[in-house]
Amino acid sequence: MKTKTSITLSSEILARIDRAIGPEVSRSAFIERVLSEYFRQKARRQIHTRDLEFINAAADRLNSEALDALDYQASQ
């Protein structure tokens, strides 16, 4: 379901939107598509940040295990 809303944009931004989309696409469709992409990217960044925190939290332990394995291999 779509809800009609009103936003205020500068004439420069409207002109740039109009040049980008041409007469085939409505401003509303373009703005909705841009915002949808923004929210998808934001969600991906949040997932990436969470994954990076998880990796960093385990890094010291994993690096220690890797060094132990390399020391063992070097002594053989």
C-alpha positions in Angstrom: 0.0 0.0 0.0 1.3 3.4 -0.8 0.6 6.6 1.1 0.6 10.0 -0.5 3.0 12.4 1.2 4.6 15.7 0.6 8.3 16.6 0.7 10.1 19.8 0.0 13.2 19.7 -2.2 15.3 22.4 -3.7 14.8 23.3 -7.3 18.4 22.2 -8.0 17.6 18.7 -6.6 14.4 18.5 -8.6 16.2 19.5 -11.8 18.8 16.8 -11.2 16.1 14.2 -10.5 14.3 15.2 -13.7 17.5 14.9 -15.7 18.4 11.6 -14.2 15.0 9.9 -14.8 13.7 11.6 -18.0 9.9 11.6 -18.8 9.4 7.8 -18.5 9.7 7.5 -14.7 7.8 9.5 -12.1 9.7 11.4 -9.4 7.9 9.4 -6.8 9.1 6.1 -8.3 12.6 7.4 -8.6 12.7 8.7 -5.0 11.2 5.4 -3.7 13.8 3.4 -5.6 16.7 5.6 -4.3 15.4 5.3 -0.7 14.9 1.5 -1.0 18.5 1.2 -2.1 19.7 3.4 0.8 17.9 1.2 3.3 19.3 -2.0 1.7 22.8 -0.6 1.9 22.3 0.6 5.5 21.1 -2.9 6.5 24.2 -4.5 4.8 26.5 -2.1 6.6 24.9 -3.0 9.9 25.4 -6.7 9.1 29.0 -6.1 8.1 29.7 -4.1 11.2 28.2 -6.9 13.4 30.2 -9.5 11.5 33.4 -7.5 11.8 32.8 -7.1 15.6 32.4 -10.9 15.9 35.5 -11.5 13.9 37.6 -9.0 15.8 36.3 -10.5 19.1 37.6 -13.9 18.1 40.8 -12.7 16.3 43.1 -12.9 19.3 42.1 -16.4 20.2 42.3 -17.5 16.5 45.7 -15.8 16.0 47.0 -17.5 19.1 45.8 -20.9 17.9 47.4 -20.2 14.5 50.7 -19.3 16.1 50.6 -22.5 18.2 50.1 -24.6 15.0 52.9 -22.8 13.2 55.2 -23.4 16.2 54.3 -27.0 16.3 55.0 -27.4 12.5 58.3 -25.6 12.8 59.5 -27.9 15.6 58.8 -31.0 13.5 
